[in-house]
Amino acid sequence: MTGNSEAHMIVQPRDEHLLRELTLMRIIDRDQAKLVAGFGSTTRANTRLLALYRAGLLRRFFQGTAAGGKKSLYALSPTGGRLVGESRPVKLRYANDELLATNFFVAHQLHVNSVYCALRYQPIPIPGVSFVRWQNFSQPVAPRLIPDGFAELAAPQGAVGSFLEIDLGFEGTAVWKAKVEAYLRYASSGAFAKTFGQAQFRVLVIANSEKRVRLLAKAVGHITNKIFWFASFEAIDRDSLWSPVWVRPSDAAPKTLL
């Protein structure tokens, strides 16, 4: 255990795990912290997150809710980063306890995190399927191509590698056309196999509405029927990531990922 004399607290292994995960997840809300750190109750999560914030290991911000309240968001502080060997935690241009206005980065990152948590910290209801790894990208994997994440699963049929694209409805069709073409060039270049050790990959696109899913699937279908899978957060939240909530380009029949 690592002591923090300034705050007169003992940093538990669970705390260190949460801090390490924040080097990957960047900014989280309480519910994501509960999953990652294994807090058994909301009260316990609130108490421990507050203690870590007061100890200087976490940064804290607030975000307004649709009901007119506010919820807490947490990020790794420089002190917390040093504790877990992260010398350069992600820099967020917000002051501690700042109430954030509508923020694309925060909304986008929380959605990315929700997929990561579903894959790593929630049960996968398919026999023989397990989480292997997740990777973020600060640099392009190919020209003009920076995915929102990469997940690898082990399955009876072999490794399943998927890039993630979160779509909150702000990118036009020209942007998506360029993105699709970049993925297709990457798929045919052989670079993916050299970097990730797999022959092929999927691109999972999760959009903010069913209407957006239909629009994107149709647009992508004019270019390719390969590698892309589409679902909405609404459908995933209702039925789960593993249910038949996915559609392919130019094919509206719902499918399961595996």
N, C-alpha and C positions, 0 to 999 in steps of 0.2 A: 504494500500500500504506500501511496505517496502522500505525505503530509503537506498541507498548505497552511503555514503558520499565520499568514496575514488574516485569514478568515477563520482560523481555529477549527478547521474541519479536516476530516480524513477523506481523501479521494478514493472511492471504491473502484474495483475493477469494472463494475457496470458503468460508472461515470467515465472512466478512461475509454471504454468501448464507444460510448456516445460521442465523446470528443473526437475520436478517430473517425467515426462515421461522418461527422460534420465536415471533415476535410474533403469528403466525397459529395455530401448532400448540400453543403453550402449554407442553406437556411431552412429551418424546419418549424413546424408548429407543434403544439403539445401532443396531438394525437400521433404524429409521426415519432416524436420522442418516446412516447409510451411503447410503441411497437419496437423501436430500435433498442431501447434500454430495458425492456421487459418490466416496466412498472405495472404493478397489479391493480392500481386504482388511480383515478384522476387526482385525488387528494395527495397521494404519495408523489405522483409526477409533478404536481404543482409545487409541492414543498421542496423537492430535490432540485428542480430547475431554478427555483428562486435562490436556493443556497449556492448553486454553481454560479449563478449570475452575480450574487453578492461577493463571492470569492474571486471574481474577476476572470473566471474561466470561460464564461459565456458572455456574449453580447445579447441584448434584448431590445426588440422593437415592438410596436403595436400596429395592428391593421384593423380598420373598420370592418364590421360585418353587415350583412344585409338587414339584420334585425335592429341595427342602430347601436350595437355594442362594439366591443373591440376584443381582439384575441392577441395573445403574445406570440411572437416569432423569435427564434433563437439562432445565433450564429457563433462560430468559434472566435474567441478573442485571441490576440497575440499571446497572452499568457497561457491560455488553454492550448494553443498551437505548440508552444515550446514544450509543454508537459508531455505531449504525445509525439514530439519529434517533427512537427510541421512548422518549418521556419517561416513560411509565407502563406498563412491562411487567406482565403479569398477576401479582398477588400470591398467593403460595402460602404457607400457614401451616405450613411445615416448615423445620426447621433443616438447613443443609448437612450431608450425610452421614447424615441421619436414616433409619432403617429404617422404612418405612411399613407400617402394618398394612393390612388389607383396606380399600381406598379406592375408593368409587364414582366420585368425580371423575376419578381417575387412570385407572381401567379404562375409563370412558366416553370420556375424551379420547383415549386410545390407540386405541380402536376408530374414533373419528371420523378420526383421523390416518391410519389404515390405508386408509380409503376415499380420502382426499385423495391419499395417495401412489400408490395404484393408478391414479387418474385422471391425475395430473400427471407422475409419475416412472417409470411402467412403460409399456411399449408397448401401444397400443390396437390389437388385431388385426382391425380393421374398416376396410377402405379408405375413405378420405375422411372419417374421423371424427378429430377432434382436440380436445384440452382447450383451453378458452378462459379460464375464470376460476373462482375459488372465493371464497366469502364466508362469514365467521362473523357471528354476531349476538349483541350484548350487550343489545340492546333488542328488544322485540316488533316483528314485521313487521305484526302485526294484534293486536287485543285477545286476550290470553291465548295468544299463539302466538309462541314463540321456537324456530325450527328449530335443529337441530344443525349445519347448514351448507347452502350452496346451491352447486351445480355447474352450469356451463354448458358444453355441448359443441357444436362445430360438426359438422354432418352433412350429407350430400347433400340430405336432405329439409328442412334448415333448422336453426335453433338448437334445442337440446333443453335445457330448464332443469329442474332437479330439486332439490327440497328433500330433506334427509337427516334421518332419525329413527333413532337407535340405541336399541334396546330390549334391556336386560339383564335383563328379567323382573321388575322391581320396581314397575311401574305397573299398577294394576288396570283393569278394564274401564270403570269410570266415568271414569277419567282419559283413557283412550283414546277414549271416546265424545265427551268434550268436545273433545279434540284434533282428531278427525275433523270434527266440526261446525265448529270454528274454521277448518280448512283449506277446507271447502266454502264457508263464508261469504266467505273471502278470495278464493277462485276466482271467485265470482259477483259480487264487488264492483267489479271493474275495477281495483283498486289494484295488483295484480301487474303488469298491462300498463304502467301509468304508471311504476312503479318500475324494472322490469327490461326493459321494451321488448319483451316477448314476449306472445303471446296466451294461452298456457296453460302449465301446469307439471305435473310429476309429484311424487309424494312416495315416495321410496325408503325403505322400512322394513327395516332389517337387524337381525335378532333373534339371541339367543344360542343358539337350538336350533331344530331342525326342528319339534319339538312346539309351541314358542312361535309359530313362523310360522303353523302351522295354526290355532292358537287365535286369533291376531290377525286373520288373513285372514277367518276365519268371523265374528268379531265385527264387523269393519268391513263385511263383506258384508251385514249386516243393515241398514246405514245407506246404503251407496253401493257401486256397482261401478266408480266412476270414480277416476281419478288415482292411486290407491295401488298400489304394487308391493312384494312381500315376498320376502325371501330370508334365509338364515341365514349366519352367518359360517363355519359348518362347510362348507356347500356352496360358498361363495365361495373359501375356502382350498383346498378340494379341486379345484375345477374352474375357477375364476376368475370375476371380476365379469361377464365378457362371455359366459359360457356360459349355456345354458338352465337357470338355477337360480332364476328368478323366477316367482312365482305372483301372480295377481290375486285380488281379493276374490271368494269363492264360485266360484273356478275353479282347480283344483289342477293343471291341465296346465302343465308347465314351459315357460317362455318366455325368450327373450333380450331384453335391454333395447332393442337396435336391430336 
